[in-house]
Amino acid sequence: MTTSVSSISESSKFPDSQLIVRLENVTKIYGQGDIEVRALNGVNLTVEPGDYCSIMGASGSGKSTAMNIIGCLDRPTSGSYYLDGVNVARLSESELAKIRNLKIGFVFQQFHLLPQLSALDNVMLPMLYAGISKAERKERATDALIRVGLGNRLNNRPNQLSGGQQQRVAIARAIVNRPVLLLADEPTGALDSQTTQEVLDIFTELNASGITVVMVTHEPEVARQTHRVVWFKDGQVVHSHLKPEDLHNAVF
Amino acid sequence: MNFIEQLKMASATLIAHKMRSSLTMLGIIIGNASVIGMVGIGDGVQRYVSEQVNSLGPNILFILPGSPEAQSRPVYPPQTLVLADAEAIETQVPSVDEVAPSLTASQLMSYRNKNASASLVGTMPEYLSVRNFDVAKGRFISDLDIQRNEQVTALGSELAEQLFGNENPIGQQVRLKDISLRVIGVMKPKGSSFGSNEDLNAFVPITTMANRVVGRTSPYGIQVTFISVSIENQEDMKAAQFQIENLLRLRHQITDEDDFTVRNQKDIMDILGKVTGALTILLAATAAISLFVGGIGIMNIMLVSVTERTSEIGLRKAIGASQGDILLQFMIEAVILSAAGGMVGTAIGVSGIWILAALTPLEASISPLTIAMTVSISGGIGLCFGVLPARRAAQLDPIVALRSV
């Protein structure tokens, strides 16, 4: 254990404790015996603070599984995962819930807003589980919505908002608990090209203000706007620091 | 996440799905209303019956012809009691206060062009005090009437009303099949007890009844249908019953099975108490089943709701809800549904009982204890039937849940 930790830290510009994500020889196996599927097979990956990184790869390459593990929605079968310096691979279900609540912000392809709640209430939801007082919830949620440009849509229900606006509410919800990592799973997959750009601009702005962003996508145009591409193939990372401008040469 | 916030969130969810929530509650509402209603009715019946028994008169014994066993047979037992038995009881049993033998028959009674079906009761003056009865107008049968076989009658209030309307019946002649009777009095209203309306009775001297109306005697004297006996002191009831039984066995020369039955008020109360108690349990059990079915309804809808809200549950977990949070959320929803249903059902049940008490002689009532019990039971039902759906929701894998849209 200690040897592998030191070997990783050597390759990093930052000391261990400052890495946001460090996957260390992570394996994920679904099923048993004959139907055993190795979704991840010895994945090593680090994400530094302030990184803007996209994860790409074909269907079944393991990028979604990696995303789930990074997001603490799933636990690795073996290996270690340090999130913000804490090994979360063996944490209990309720401890993971707490980590998801406070350290990670999720943005999904399908937005996943609660239809019966207003934009403000949707954004306040993570703080509800964090046990933050009502006045502070309201203030922070309002700020987050203003930050994504929806200051005038606080009380609209999701069905009164366009797809791009809904995704912006989801982004506000993701950043409202001040997470160390913003995780986006195909965030523009359900949007047209113009709203895609609007949403990507928000990600870029958030990253510029210091938020670490990891984004799973299969669209090269989206990946090109990030700073770094991680390429998955057959459950392994084949390129971990691909420059977006090299994307075409390296992969296609 | 604190409990108050959970409570607010659950109520908001339930209000957002008004139709589904109210339909789910309907089962519990009906269940609760029927439990309350049925227990109230059962209670009312019990109360009514004991009032009826008490209205028979205090410290009273009834002597009926036929063995105790024969009482439960559908045919009338042979008329084994005679007037002389009643006289013997009065003179030979010391604790007895008064004795009122009765000989009954139904006949059509008419006055001018009006007819009424009268229950003729041939009896003696003691009937009044033994049965807690009183005249409103005129007088009751006297000893002289008995001696002289007088053709006189005291009419029950309702019978008098039917035959005479607003006219004063005193001194008028009413006709029976074979004879006519002079009305000497009208009784105060008493109401019905055990299906026979005492206000439709016509009281006739027992001698007149035996000799001129039914025209039936036996070698032992005038036959009677039953004998009512009042006892001086409540404590002597048992002794009096024992003495009367022995006396009658001696008089009837009985060696094995009695040909008469002595009933006291407590016996009657016990028998009826058993019947009405069983009735209450039956009603409450039936209602409880509907409450149970209501609980299953809640479980059903909650299970559907979990399936419907899979992606919501996944999202909540992704943004930090623990299994406990989700479990609590769905449990609270189920308990709110059932407790609110319980309260509405209780309100309906209680108002139903009030209406019943206002419209019928049943003084149906419901104790606060019963109300508290049914409301908490229905809350408990929500708790029990909410567990399964809530556990299912809590254990959903967020990855799978998020994928289902």
Contacts between the chains, C-beta under 8 A, distances in Angstrom:
chain1	res1	chain2	res2	distance
A	68	B	399	5.3
A	71	B	318	7.2
A	73	B	317	7.7
A	73	B	318	6.3
A	73	B	398	5.0
A	73	B	399	5.2
A	73	B	402	7.8
A	74	B	399	6.0
A	93	B	322	7.0
A	93	B	323	5.8
A	94	B	322	4.3
A	94	B	323	6.7
A	94	B	324	6.6
A	97	B	317	6.8
A	97	B	320	5.6
A	97	B	321	6.4
A	97	B	322	3.9
A	97	B	323	7.5
A	97	B	325	7.6
A	98	B	320	6.8
A	98	B	322	7.3
A	100	B	317	7.5
A	100	B	318	6.2
A	100	B	319	6.8
A	100	B	320	5.0
A	101	B	319	6.5
A	101	B	320	2.3
A	101	B	321	7.9
A	102	B	320	7.1
A	106	B	318	4.9
A	106	B	319	6.5
A	108	B	315	7.8
A	108	B	318	7.9
A	108	B	402	6.5
A	110	B	311	7.6
A	110	B	405	5.0
A	112	B	311	6.2
A	112	B	312	8.0
A	112	B	314	7.5
A	112	B	315	4.2
A	112	B	318	7.7
A	112	B	402	6.8
A	114	B	312	5.9
A	114	B	315	7.3
A	116	B	12	7.1
A	116	B	13	6.9
A	116	B	16	4.0
A	125	B	316	7.5
A	125	B	319	6.1
A	126	B	319	4.4
A	126	B	320	5.6
A	128	B	1	5.7
A	128	B	5	5.7
A	128	B	9	7.5
A	129	B	1	5.0
A	129	B	316	7.7
A	129	B	319	6.7
A	129	B	320	4.2
A	129	B	321	5.3
A	129	B	322	7.9
A	129	B	325	6.3
A	130	B	320	6.6
A	131	B	1	6.2
A	131	B	2	6.6
A	173	B	319	6.9
A	177	B	320	7.6
